[in-house]
Amino acid sequence: MKAIKNKVQLIGHLGADPEIKNLKEDNKLANMRLAVNDRYKNAKGEWVEETQWFNLVAWSKLATYAEKYLLKGIEVAVEGRLLTKSYTDKNAVKRVATDIVVSEILILTKKTALAKELV
């Protein structure tokens, strides 16, 4: 179990097309938002649906892959590691944000559905 120190696996839908930044030396950065839905019964026995949003960051080849193949609304499985950073916003309030640095992306949306989205 030594390899499982900081590992996250999620399945969800992209909330928007990836935002791509071209950096120096042909390097790219892709920022994405992933919506993960959960469904459970509450104390009254009623079904409740809950959505959590995650920030995804992909570098280099994965950023190029995201730019080329990923679109808003498609379902993907991602694997990566958590990266927490703190910063001070424009109102001088200290904030903390956690990103998932993606190491693998798998498109789960069927090709026929994806082809319809591209039309």
C-alpha positions as CSV (number, residue, x, y, z in Angstrom):
1,M,0.0,0.0,0.0
2,K,3.0,2.3,-0.2
3,A,1.9,3.6,-3.6
4,I,-1.5,4.9,-2.3
5,K,-0.3,8.0,-0.4
6,N,-2.1,10.8,-2.2
7,K,-4.5,9.4,-4.8
8,V,-7.9,10.4,-5.9
9,Q,-10.3,8.7,-8.4
10,L,-13.5,10.4,-9.5
11,I,-16.2,10.0,-12.1
12,G,-18.3,12.9,-13.2
13,H,-19.2,15.4,-15.9
14,L,-17.2,18.4,-17.1
15,G,-18.9,21.7,-16.2
16,A,-17.3,23.6,-19.1
17,D,-14.8,23.1,-21.9
18,P,-11.3,23.0,-20.6
19,E,-9.5,26.3,-20.2
20,I,-6.1,26.0,-21.9
21,K,-3.1,28.1,-21.2
22,N,-0.1,27.9,-23.5
23,L,3.1,28.3,-21.4
24,K,6.8,28.5,-22.3
25,E,8.6,25.8,-24.2
26,D,5.5,24.2,-25.8
27,N,4.0,23.4,-22.4
28,K,0.3,23.6,-21.7
29,L,-1.9,23.8,-18.7
30,A,-5.6,22.8,-18.7
31,N,-8.0,23.9,-15.9
32,M,-11.3,22.0,-15.7
33,R,-14.3,21.7,-13.3
34,L,-15.8,18.3,-12.6
35,A,-19.3,17.8,-11.2
36,V,-19.7,14.6,-9.2
37,N,-23.3,13.6,-8.4
38,D,-24.3,11.6,-5.3
39,R,-27.7,10.2,-4.5
40,Y,-28.8,9.1,-1.0
41,K,-31.9,8.7,1.2
42,N,-32.3,11.3,4.0
43,A,-33.8,10.6,7.4
44,K,-37.3,10.9,6.0
45,G,-36.6,8.2,3.4
46,E,-36.6,10.7,0.5
47,W,-34.0,10.6,-2.2
48,V,-31.7,13.5,-2.2
49,E,-29.3,14.4,-5.1
50,E,-26.1,16.3,-4.2
51,T,-23.5,17.7,-6.6
52,Q,-19.9,18.4,-5.5
53,W,-17.5,20.4,-7.8
54,F,-13.8,19.7,-8.1
55,N,-11.0,21.7,-9.7
56,L,-8.9,19.7,-12.1
57,V,-5.4,20.6,-13.4
58,A,-3.7,18.8,-16.2
59,W,-0.2,19.5,-17.6
60,S,1.6,18.9,-20.9
61,K,0.3,15.9,-22.8
62,L,-2.8,15.6,-20.7
63,A,-3.6,19.2,-21.3
64,T,-3.2,18.7,-25.1
65,Y,-5.5,15.7,-24.8
66,A,-8.0,17.7,-22.8
67,E,-7.9,20.5,-25.4
68,K,-8.4,18.1,-28.3
69,Y,-11.0,15.7,-26.9
70,L,-12.8,17.0,-23.8
71,L,-16.0,19.0,-23.9
72,K,-18.6,20.4,-21.5
73,G,-21.0,17.8,-20.3
74,I,-19.1,14.6,-21.2
75,E,-18.5,12.0,-18.5
76,V,-14.9,11.2,-17.5
77,A,-13.0,9.2,-15.0
78,V,-10.0,10.9,-13.6
79,E,-7.1,9.9,-11.4
80,G,-4.7,12.2,-9.7
81,R,-3.4,13.7,-6.5
82,L,-4.6,16.4,-4.2
83,L,-2.7,19.7,-4.1
84,T,-3.8,22.3,-1.5
85,K,-2.7,25.9,-1.8
86,S,-3.4,29.0,0.1
87,Y,-3.6,32.5,-1.2
88,T,-4.8,36.0,-0.3
89,D,-7.7,37.3,-2.4
90,K,-8.2,40.9,-3.6
91,N,-10.0,41.7,-0.4
92,A,-7.0,40.6,1.7
93,V,-8.9,37.5,2.9
94,K,-6.8,34.3,3.2
95,R,-8.3,31.5,1.2
96,V,-7.5,27.8,0.7
97,A,-8.1,25.9,-2.5
98,T,-7.6,22.2,-3.3
99,D,-7.0,21.1,-6.8
100,I,-6.7,17.6,-8.3
101,V,-3.5,17.3,-10.4
102,V,-4.7,14.8,-13.0
103,S,-2.4,11.9,-14.0
104,E,-5.0,9.9,-16.0
105,I,-8.2,10.8,-17.9
106,L,-10.6,8.3,-19.4
107,I,-13.6,9.4,-21.5
108,L,-16.8,7.5,-20.5
109,T,-19.3,9.1,-22.8
110,K,-20.1,6.8,-25.7
111,K,-18.7,7.8,-29.1
112,T,-22.2,8.2,-30.6
113,A,-23.2,10.7,-27.9
114,L,-19.9,12.5,-28.3
115,A,-20.4,12.7,-32.1
116,K,-23.8,14.3,-31.6
117,E,-22.3,17.0,-29.3
118,L,-19.7,17.9,-31.9
119,V,-22.4,18.5,-34.6
